[in-house]
Amino acid sequence: MAMVDVTVRGAGVFGLAVAYCAAVKGAKVRVVDPNGPGAGASGGLAGALSPHVPENWNDKKAFQFDSLALGEDFWRQVEATGGVSPGYLRSGRLQPIADQRALDFARARTQTAQELWQGRFDWQVIEATGDWAPVSPTGYLIHDTLTARIAPRRAVAALVAAIRALGGEVTDDAPDAGKVVWATGAAGLADLSAHFGKEVGGPIKGQAALVALDAADRPQIFAGGVLIIPHEDGTTAIGSTSERDFDAPDNCDHQLDDVLARARALLPALADAPVIERWAGLRPRARSLAPMLGPWPGRPGHFIANGGFKIGIGMAPGVGLAMADLVLDDNDRIPPGFRIEANL
């Protein structure tokens, strides 16, 4: 490549989404990651693209909604460009309702969701019936139609293929050229903390598993911190832990066994599904609990896209577009709560 407009350091979903969106705008891009694409949190198993509760609206929820709403078109275009499916489906989500108070809240949020979700997606209370209904103490479930699923590793592969189809490069080593975007995940947050002399975020360990259960077109399920996400390849992902204290970042232990046991109790259809893979890794959580996006303070021509934590893949379309606009056109529409300064 004779000229590079943008170098992206980090081939997780944030870095790849930024590179892809910049390439779509006509920039020559190069993604550099010594560990290869999806080596960190983006190489996990879950792939739940889920919204926060539709109330107490703020910049974070609005940005997340826009990203999730955009997801279907975004990932379809990625697949059309590179020829690799990311395993995306707007499958919806079921959540059991624990008691009468929660049932009253869930019903009240039906109208709130109509307003905040612009009438495009529903938040409904339905009866818990059928073989895919999770155990619900009230006999009722929340069903939202905004939630989607994606296969994280396939999403990474799809973005890599699309970037290359647009003339970009994904490599394990190269010097900085052009403007530089740092999307280096958990390790990058440690580097940033050292650079700024204060903690701006850190790693949170997560563990998840994949079981052999073919429920490809069923909605995902969420209850009590347990996620059950069917994928189109005949597997179902179960996750995940959220561990601040850990000894081995890539070791699976009894905490994952507990998540699996709770998932099987929640959904009887999982009772005999064999585990085919266990995964553990570090997810980057910014101090602000929101993605950390924008110009690197005091370092002209350098930018940061980090802190995806549990919602990074769902936020990727919005992050990619906003960062490409900022880096290439100086069009800054990063929400105040997402800025680097919000973590300082």
Backbone hydrogen bonds in HBPLUS format (Angstrom, degrees):
<---DONOR---> <-ACCEPTOR-->    atom                        ^
c    i                          cat <-CA-CA->   ^        H-A-AA   ^      H-
h    n   atom  resd res      DA  || num        DHA   H-A  angle D-A-AA Bond
n    s   type  num  typ     dist DA aas  dist angle  dist       angle   num
A0005-ASP N   A0028-LYS O   2.82 MM  23  5.14 145.0  1.95 132.2 143.7     1
A0179-LYS N   A0005-ASP O   2.90 MM 174  6.27 151.3  1.98 154.4 144.9     2
A0006-VAL N   A0028-LYS O   3.15 MM  22  6.50 158.1  2.20 158.7 161.1     3
A0030-ARG N   A0006-VAL O   2.96 MM  24  6.41 146.3  2.08 160.1 167.9     4
A0007-THR N   A0179-LYS O   2.74 MM 172  6.11 165.4  1.76 166.9 171.9     5
A0181-VAL N   A0007-THR O   2.83 MM 174  6.28 159.4  1.87 158.7 165.7     6
A0008-VAL N   A0030-ARG O   2.77 MM  22  6.15 166.1  1.79 158.5 162.9     7
A0032-VAL N   A0008-VAL O   2.80 MM  24  6.17 161.6  1.83 164.4 168.9     8
A0009-ARG N   A0181-VAL O   2.77 MM 172  6.08 167.7  1.78 171.0 175.3     9
A0183-ALA N   A0009-ARG O   2.75 MM 174  5.70 160.9  1.79 156.8 162.8    10
A0010-GLY N   A0032-VAL O   2.89 MM  22  5.94 152.4  1.96 142.8 151.8    11
A0038-GLY N   A0011-ALA O   2.94 MM  27  6.08 162.2  1.97 135.2 140.0    12
A0016-LEU N   A0012-GLY O   2.96 MM   4  6.06 169.4  1.97 160.6 164.1    13
A0017-ALA N   A0013-VAL O   2.92 MM   4  5.83 153.2  1.99 139.1 146.7    14
A0018-VAL N   A0014-PHE O   2.98 MM   4  6.20 160.7  2.01 154.1 159.0    15
A0019-ALA N   A0015-GLY O   2.98 MM   4  6.20 163.4  2.01 148.4 153.3    16
A0020-TYR N   A0016-LEU O   2.82 MM   4  5.98 161.9  1.86 149.1 154.4    17
A0021-CYS N   A0017-ALA O   2.96 MM   4  6.10 170.3  1.97 149.8 152.5    18
A0022-ALA N   A0018-VAL O   2.94 MM   4  6.10 153.1  2.01 147.7 155.6    19
A0023-ALA N   A0019-ALA O   2.87 MM   4  6.06 152.5  1.94 147.5 155.3    20
A0024-VAL N   A0020-TYR O   2.87 MM   4  6.19 152.5  1.95 152.2 160.1    21
A0025-LYS N   A0021-CYS O   3.23 MM   4  6.44 141.9  2.38 135.0 144.0    22
A0025-LYS N   A0022-ALA O   3.16 MM   3  5.12 124.4  2.48  92.3 106.2    23
A0027-ALA N   A0022-ALA O   3.04 MM   5  5.52 157.7  2.09 150.2 143.3    24
A0026-GLY N   A0023-ALA O   2.91 MM   3  5.02 157.6  1.96 106.0 112.2    25
A0169-GLU N   A0029-VAL O   3.09 MM 140  6.42 150.1  2.18 137.8 147.0    26
A0031-VAL N   A0169-GLU O   2.76 MM 138  6.12 163.1  1.79 152.6 157.4    27
A0171-THR N   A0031-VAL O   2.83 MM 140  6.20 167.8  1.85 169.4 170.1    28
A0033-ASP N   A0171-THR O   2.97 MM 138  6.45 156.5  2.02 150.1 157.1    29
A0036-GLY N   A0033-ASP O   3.12 MM   3  5.31 160.7  2.16 110.0 116.1    30
A0043-GLY N   A0040-GLY O   3.02 MM   3  5.70 165.5  2.04 120.9 125.4    31
A0044-GLY N   A0041-ALA O   3.18 MM   3  5.66 142.1  2.33 123.5 122.1    32
A0150-ILE N   A0047-GLY O   2.96 MM 103  4.82 144.9  2.08 134.9 143.1    33
A0049-LEU N   A0148-ALA O   2.88 MM  99  4.97 159.1  1.92 155.2 150.6    34
A0148-ALA N   A0049-LEU O   2.93 MM  99  4.97 162.8  1.96 138.5 143.7    35
A0055-GLU N   A0053-VAL O   2.84 MM   2  5.80 129.6  2.10 113.4  97.6    36
A0062-ALA N   A0058-ASN O   2.94 MM   4  6.12 159.9  1.98 155.7 162.2    37
A0063-PHE N   A0059-ASP O   2.87 MM   4  5.98 165.2  1.89 150.8 154.7    38
A0064-GLN N   A0060-LYS O   2.91 MM   4  6.05 160.1  1.95 146.4 152.8    39
A0065-PHE N   A0061-LYS O   2.82 MM   4  5.97 157.5  1.87 144.4 150.8    40
A0066-ASP N   A0062-ALA O   2.98 MM   4  6.23 166.6  2.00 150.9 154.0    41
A0067-SER N   A0063-PHE O   2.99 MM   4  6.22 156.5  2.05 147.7 154.3    42
A0068-LEU N   A0064-GLN O   2.87 MM   4  6.11 164.9  1.89 156.8 160.6    43
A0069-ALA N   A0065-PHE O   2.80 MM   4  5.94 164.3  1.82 158.0 162.8    44
A0070-LEU N   A0066-ASP O   2.99 MM   4  6.05 145.1  2.12 138.8 147.9    45
A0071-GLY N   A0067-SER O   3.06 MM   4  6.10 123.7  2.39 136.9 151.0    46
A0071-GLY N   A0068-LEU O   3.14 MM   3  5.01 139.3  2.32  94.5 106.2    47
A0074-PHE N   A0070-LEU O   2.99 MM   4  6.03 169.4  2.00 159.9 162.4    48
A0075-TRP N   A0071-GLY O   2.91 MM   4  5.94 178.6  1.91 158.9 159.0    49
A0076-ARG N   A0072-GLU O   3.10 MM   4  6.11 146.2  2.22 138.1 147.8    50
A0077-GLN N   A0073-ASP O   2.98 MM   4  6.15 154.7  2.05 147.8 153.8    51
A0078-VAL N   A0074-PHE O   2.99 MM   4  6.32 153.3  2.06 147.8 155.9    52
A0079-GLU N   A0075-TRP O   3.02 MM   4  6.15 161.9  2.06 141.9 146.2    53
A0080-ALA N   A0076-ARG O   2.91 MM   4  6.14 158.0  1.96 145.1 151.7    54
A0081-THR N   A0077-GLN O   2.92 MM   4  6.03 147.7  2.02 145.2 153.3    55
A0082-GLY N   A0078-VAL O   3.04 MM   4  6.22 168.0  2.05 155.8 158.0    56
A0083-GLY N   A0079-GLU O   2.66 MM   4  5.06 143.7  1.79 142.3 149.8    57
A0151-ALA N   A0086-PRO O   3.11 MM  65  5.99 161.6  2.15 154.8 159.7    58
A0089-LEU N   A0149-ARG O   3.00 MM  60  5.46 144.3  2.13 149.3 151.5    59
A0091-SER N   A0089-LEU O   2.92 MM   2  5.35 120.7  2.28 109.0  92.0    60
A0149-ARG N   A0089-LEU O   2.82 MM  60  5.46 155.8  1.88 150.1 157.5    61
A0092-GLY N   A0147-THR O   2.90 MM  55  4.59 154.6  1.96 142.0 138.7    62
A0220-GLN N   A0092-GLY O   3.10 MM 128  6.42 150.7  2.19 150.3 141.4    63
A0093-ARG N   A0144-ASP O   3.06 MM  51  5.48 147.4  2.17 148.9 155.2    64
A0144-ASP N   A0093-ARG O   3.10 MM  51  5.48 151.6  2.18 146.0 153.9    65
A0094-LEU N   A0220-GLN O   2.83 MM 126  6.29 151.9  1.91 152.6 161.3    66
A0222-PHE N   A0094-LEU O   2.97 MM 128  6.38 156.7  2.03 165.6 170.7    67
A0095-GLN N   A0142-ILE O   2.88 MM  47  4.97 142.5  2.02 139.0 147.8    68
A0142-ILE N   A0095-GLN O   2.77 MM  47  4.97 161.2  1.80 144.1 149.9    69
A0097-ILE N   A0140-TYR O   3.25 MM  43  5.91 144.5  2.38 158.7 149.7    70
A0103-LEU N   A0099-ASP O   2.91 MM   4  6.17 147.8  2.01 147.7 158.1    71
A0104-ASP N   A0100-GLN O   2.90 MM   4  6.18 154.1  1.97 150.7 156.3    72
A0105-PHE N   A0101-ARG O   3.06 MM   4  6.38 159.6  2.10 149.2 154.5    73
A0106-ALA N   A0102-ALA O   2.88 MM   4  6.07 159.5  1.93 147.2 153.0    74
A0107-ARG N   A0103-LEU O   3.02 MM   4  6.24 157.4  2.07 148.1 153.3    75
A0108-ALA N   A0104-ASP O   3.03 MM   4  6.25 154.4  2.10 145.6 152.8    76
A0109-ARG N   A0105-PHE O   2.99 MM   4  6.24 143.6  2.13 147.6 157.4    77
A0110-THR N   A0107-ARG O   3.20 MM   3  5.39 155.0  2.27 103.1 110.7    78
A0113-ALA N   A0109-ARG O   2.85 MM   4  5.88 159.8  1.89 148.5 152.7    79
A0114-GLN N   A0110-THR O   3.26 MM   4  6.51 150.7  2.35 136.7 144.2    80
A0115-GLU N   A0111-GLN O   3.16 MM   4  6.52 151.0  2.25 148.2 155.0    81
A0116-LEU N   A0112-THR O   2.84 MM   4  6.08 178.0  1.84 163.8 163.1    82
A0117-TRP N   A0113-ALA O   2.73 MM   4  5.31 153.4  1.80 141.1 149.1    83
A0119-GLY N   A0114-GLN O   2.84 MM   5  4.72 131.3  2.08 135.5 147.9    84
A0118-GLN N   A0115-GLU O   3.24 MM   3  5.19 157.9  2.29 102.4 105.3    85
A0120-ARG N   A0117-TRP O   3.05 MM   3  6.01 168.6  2.06 129.7 132.6    86
A0145-THR N   A0122-ASP O   2.97 MM  23  5.39 149.7  2.06 147.9 153.3    87
A0124-GLN N   A0143-HIS O   2.91 MM  19  5.17 169.4  1.92 139.9 143.5    88
A0143-HIS N   A0124-GLN O   2.79 MM  19  5.17 160.8  1.83 148.3 153.7    89
A0126-ILE N   A0141-LEU O   2.87 MM  15  5.30 161.0  1.90 151.7 158.0    90
A0141-LEU N   A0126-ILE O   2.75 MM  15  5.30 158.4  1.79 156.2 161.8    91
A0128-ALA N   A0139-GLY O   2.87 MM  11  5.26 163.2  1.90 135.4 132.6    92
A0133-ALA N   A0130-GLY O   3.41 MM   3  5.62 167.0  2.43 109.3 110.8    93
A0135-VAL N   A0266-LEU O   2.87 MM 131  5.36 164.5  1.89 155.3 160.2    94
A0139-GLY N   A0136-SER O   3.07 MM   3  5.10 141.6  2.23 101.9 113.3    95
A0154-ARG N   A0151-ALA O   3.00 MM   3  5.33 118.4  2.39 110.2 125.9    96
A0155-ALA N   A0151-ALA O   2.81 MM   4  5.99 150.0  1.90 158.6 168.1    97
A0156-VAL N   A0152-PRO O   2.99 MM   4  6.30 155.4  2.05 150.6 156.3    98
A0157-ALA N   A0153-ARG O   3.03 MM   4  6.27 162.6  2.06 142.8 147.6    99
A0158-ALA N   A0154-ARG O   2.78 MM   4  5.94 151.8  1.86 145.1 153.2   100
A0159-LEU N   A0155-ALA O   2.99 MM   4  6.22 156.8  2.04 147.3 152.6   101
A0160-VAL N   A0156-VAL O   2.97 MM   4  6.24 162.5  2.00 154.4 159.3   102
A0161-ALA N   A0157-ALA O   2.99 MM   4  6.16 164.4  2.01 148.6 152.7   103
A0162-ALA N   A0158-ALA O   2.97 MM   4  6.15 154.7  2.03 144.6 151.8   104
A0163-ILE N   A0159-LEU O   2.88 MM   4  6.07 161.8  1.91 153.7 158.2   105
A0164-ARG N   A0160-VAL O   3.06 MM   4  6.28 165.7  2.08 152.7 156.2   106
A0165-ALA N   A0161-ALA O   2.92 MM   4  6.09 150.6  2.01 142.7 151.5   107
A0166-LEU N   A0162-ALA O   3.05 MM   4  6.27 134.8  2.26 141.0 152.1   108
A0166-LEU N   A0163-ILE O   3.14 MM   3  5.19 132.2  2.38  95.6 108.4   109
A0168-GLY N   A0163-ILE O   2.82 MM   5  5.09 152.9  1.89 152.5 144.4   110
A0167-GLY N   A0164-ARG O   2.99 MM   3  5.04 160.2  2.03 108.5 111.6   111
A0180-VAL N   A0301-GLY O   2.98 MM 121  6.36 167.2  1.99 163.0 167.1   112
A0303-PHE N   A0180-VAL O   2.79 MM 123  6.18 146.7  1.90 157.0 165.7   113
A0182-TRP N   A0303-PHE O   2.73 MM 121  5.99 167.6  1.75 145.4 148.7   114
A0305-ALA N   A0182-TRP O   2.91 MM 123  6.03 165.5  1.93 146.5 144.5   115
A0188-GLY N   A0184-THR O   3.09 MM   4  4.59 147.3  2.21 118.1 117.6   116
A0188-GLY N   A0185-GLY O   2.99 MM   3  5.15 117.3  2.39  99.5 115.5   117
A0189-LEU N   A0185-GLY O   3.04 MM   4  6.45 141.7  2.20 150.0 161.3   118
A0189-LEU N   A0186-ALA O   3.18 MM   3  5.22 125.2  2.50  95.3 108.6   119
A0190-ALA N   A0186-ALA O   3.32 MM   4  6.70 152.7  2.40 146.9 153.1   120
A0191-ASP N   A0187-ALA O   3.11 MM   4  6.45 155.2  2.17 145.9 152.8   121
A0192-LEU N   A0188-GLY O   2.86 MM   4  6.10 153.5  1.93 147.0 154.5   122
A0193-SER N   A0189-LEU O   2.89 MM   4  6.08 153.9  1.96 145.5 152.5   123
A0194-ALA N   A0190-ALA O   3.08 MM   4  6.36 156.7  2.14 146.4 151.9   124
A0195-HIS N   A0191-ASP O   2.93 MM   4  6.17 153.6  2.00 144.1 152.0   125
A0196-PHE N   A0192-LEU O   2.88 MM   4  6.08 163.8  1.90 156.1 158.7   126
A0197-GLY N   A0193-SER O   2.91 MM   4  5.76 122.2  2.25 136.6 150.5   127
A0198-LYS N   A0193-SER O   3.20 MM   5  5.17 130.6  2.46 141.3 148.1   128
A0287-ARG N   A0200-VAL O   2.75 MM  87  5.10 159.2  1.79 131.7 125.5   129
A0202-GLY N   A0285-ARG O   2.92 MM  83  5.56 156.4  1.98 152.0 156.1   130
A0285-ARG N   A0202-GLY O   2.98 MM  83  5.56 171.5  1.98 160.5 161.5   131
A0204-ILE N   A0283-ARG O   2.91 MM  79  5.19 151.7  1.99 143.9 153.3   132
A0283-ARG N   A0204-ILE O   2.84 MM  79  5.19 169.0  1.85 139.5 143.2   133
A0205-LYS N   A0243-GLU O   2.89 MM  38  4.87 148.9  1.99 153.8 144.5   134
A0243-GLU N   A0205-LYS O   2.85 MM  38  4.87 171.2  1.85 148.3 151.3   135
A0206-GLY N   A0281-GLY O   2.87 MM  75  5.64 159.7  1.91 166.1 172.0   136
A0281-GLY N   A0206-GLY O   3.04 MM  75  5.64 152.1  2.12 155.0 163.7   137
A0241-THR N   A0207-GLN O   3.22 MM  34  5.23 144.3  2.36 128.6 139.0   138
A0208-ALA N   A0279-TRP O   2.91 MM  71  5.31 157.9  1.96 147.6 153.2   139
A0279-TRP N   A0208-ALA O   2.85 MM  71  5.31 160.4  1.88 163.5 159.3   140
A0209-ALA N   A0238-ILE O   2.81 MM  29  5.23 159.0  1.85 154.4 161.5   141
A0238-ILE N   A0209-ALA O   2.80 MM  29  5.23 159.0  1.84 154.4 156.2   142
A0210-LEU N   A0277-GLU O   2.83 MM  67  5.09 155.0  1.89 150.7 152.0   143
A0276-ILE N   A0210-LEU O   2.78 MM  66  5.70 166.4  1.80 153.8 158.6   144
A0277-GLU N   A0210-LEU O   3.34 MM  67  5.09 145.5  2.47 140.3 136.9   145
A0211-VAL N   A0236-THR O   2.86 MM  25  5.35 168.1  1.88 152.6 156.2   146
A0236-THR N   A0211-VAL O   2.95 MM  25  5.35 155.1  2.02 150.9 156.4   147
A0212-ALA N   A0274-PRO O   2.94 MM  62  5.68 154.6  2.01 157.5 164.6   148
A0218-ARG N   A0215-ALA O   2.93 MM   3  5.52 168.5  1.94 129.5 133.1   149
A0221-ILE N   A0228-ILE O   2.87 MM   7  5.01 156.0  1.93 141.9 150.1   150
A0228-ILE N   A0221-ILE O   2.87 MM   7  5.01 150.3  1.96 150.2 152.5   151
A0223-ALA N   A0226-VAL O   3.05 MM   3  5.33 154.8  2.12 144.0 152.0   152
A0226-VAL N   A0223-ALA O   2.88 MM   3  5.33 163.4  1.91 120.3 125.7   153
A0227-LEU N   A0239-GLY O   2.63 MM  12  5.14 167.4  1.64 161.4 159.4   154
A0239-GLY N   A0227-LEU O   3.10 MM  12  5.14 154.4  2.17 133.7 140.5   155
A0229-ILE N   A0237-ALA O   2.83 MM   8  4.99 167.4  1.85 148.2 152.4   156
A0237-ALA N   A0229-ILE O   2.83 MM   8  4.99 163.2  1.86 143.9 139.1   157
A0231-HIS N   A0235-THR O   2.86 MM   4  5.54 165.6  1.88 163.6 159.3   158
A0251-ASN N   A0248-ALA O   3.33 MM   3  5.39 169.5  2.34 114.0 113.7   159
A0256-LEU N   A0253-ASP O   3.08 MM   3  5.78 136.6  2.28 117.1 126.0   160
A0257-ASP N   A0253-ASP O   3.41 MM   4  6.82 153.6  2.49 140.1 147.6   161
A0258-ASP N   A0254-HIS O   2.93 MM   4  6.23 146.9  2.04 146.2 154.1   162
A0259-VAL N   A0255-GLN O   3.17 MM   4  6.48 153.0  2.25 139.3 145.8   163
A0260-LEU N   A0256-LEU O   2.95 MM   4  6.23 162.9  1.98 155.6 159.6   164
A0261-ALA N   A0257-ASP O   2.96 MM   4  6.19 157.2  2.02 145.4 151.6   165
A0262-ARG N   A0258-ASP O   2.96 MM   4  6.20 159.0  2.01 150.6 155.9   166
A0263-ALA N   A0259-VAL O   2.93 MM   4  6.16 152.7  2.00 147.6 155.6   167
A0264-ARG N   A0260-LEU O   2.99 MM   4  6.25 159.8  2.03 152.6 157.1   168
A0265-ALA N   A0261-ALA O   3.06 MM   4  6.28 150.6  2.15 143.6 151.6   169
A0266-LEU N   A0262-ARG O   2.92 MM   4  6.06 144.2  2.05 141.5 151.5   170
A0267-LEU N   A0263-ALA O   2.96 MM   4  6.15 152.2  2.04 151.9 158.1   171
A0270-LEU N   A0267-LEU O   2.91 MM   3  5.84 170.3  1.92 132.9 136.2   172
A0271-ALA N   A0268-PRO O   2.97 MM   3  5.28 167.8  1.98 118.5 122.5   173
A0273-ALA N   A0270-LEU O   3.06 MM   3  5.23 161.8  2.09 113.4 119.3   174
A0309-PHE N   A0284-PRO O   2.86 MM  25  4.87 127.7  2.14 144.4 148.4   175
A0289-LEU N   A0286-ALA O   2.97 MM   3  5.24 158.6  2.02 112.3 119.3   176
A0292-MET N   A0306-ASN O   2.77 MM  14  5.11 164.6  1.80 137.3 142.3   177
A0306-ASN N   A0292-MET O   2.96 MM  14  5.11 161.5  1.99 143.9 150.0   178
A0293-LEU N   A0338-PHE O   2.75 MM  45  5.69 167.6  1.77 156.9 161.1   179
A0294-GLY N   A0304-ILE O   3.05 MM  10  5.55 131.3  2.29 157.9 156.3   180
A0304-ILE N   A0294-GLY O   2.83 MM  10  5.55 164.6  1.85 164.8 169.1   181
A0296-TRP N   A0302-HIS O   2.88 MM   6  5.51 172.5  1.88 137.7 135.1   182
A0299-ARG N   A0296-TRP O   3.05 MM   3  5.50 155.5  2.11 143.7 139.9   183
A0302-HIS N   A0299-ARG O   3.13 MM   3  5.82 148.8  2.23 146.2 147.3   184
A0311-ILE N   A0308-GLY O   2.98 MM   3  5.67 134.5  2.20 154.9 150.8   185
A0315-MET N   A0311-ILE O   2.95 MM   4  6.11 145.3  2.08 150.3 160.8   186
A0316-ALA N   A0312-GLY O   2.95 MM   4  5.95 120.0  2.32 141.0 156.3   187
A0316-ALA N   A0313-ILE O   3.27 MM   3  5.02 144.3  2.40  93.0 103.1   188
A0319-VAL N   A0315-MET O   2.91 MM   4  6.01 166.7  1.93 160.6 164.4   189
A0320-GLY N   A0316-ALA O   2.80 MM   4  5.77 169.1  1.81 155.0 158.2   190
A0321-LEU N   A0317-PRO O   3.12 MM   4  6.27 166.1  2.14 147.6 151.0   191
A0322-ALA N   A0318-GLY O   2.94 MM   4  6.00 167.4  1.95 150.2 154.4   192
A0323-MET N   A0319-VAL O   2.91 MM   4  5.90 165.0  1.93 152.4 156.9   193
A0324-ALA N   A0320-GLY O   3.01 MM   4  6.04 155.3  2.08 141.7 149.0   194
A0325-ASP N   A0321-LEU O   3.02 MM   4  6.19 157.0  2.07 147.0 153.0   195
A0326-LEU N   A0322-ALA O   3.02 MM   4  6.24 153.1  2.10 141.8 149.4   196
A0327-VAL N   A0323-MET O   2.82 MM   4  5.95 176.4  1.83 158.2 159.0   197
A0328-LEU N   A0324-ALA O   3.00 MM   4  5.82 164.2  2.03 144.0 149.2   198
A0329-ASP N   A0325-ASP O   2.93 MM   4  5.23 145.3  2.06 126.7 137.7   199
A0331-ASN N   A0325-ASP O   3.15 MM   6  5.28 169.7  2.16 125.6 122.4   200
A0330-ASP N   A0326-LEU O   3.03 MM   4  4.42 134.9  2.24 118.0 122.6   201
A0338-PHE N   A0335-PRO O   2.93 MM   3  5.39 158.5  1.97 118.1 125.3   202
A0339-ARG N   A0336-PRO O   3.29 MM   3  5.48 162.0  2.33 107.8 113.2   203
A0342-ALA N   A0339-ARG O   3.03 MM   3  5.41 142.6  2.18 106.3 116.7   204
A0343-ASN N   A0340-ILE O   2.95 MM   3  5.63 161.3  1.98 119.9 126.1   205
A0344-LEU N   A0341-GLU O   3.08 MM   3  5.03 165.4  2.10 106.3 110.4   206
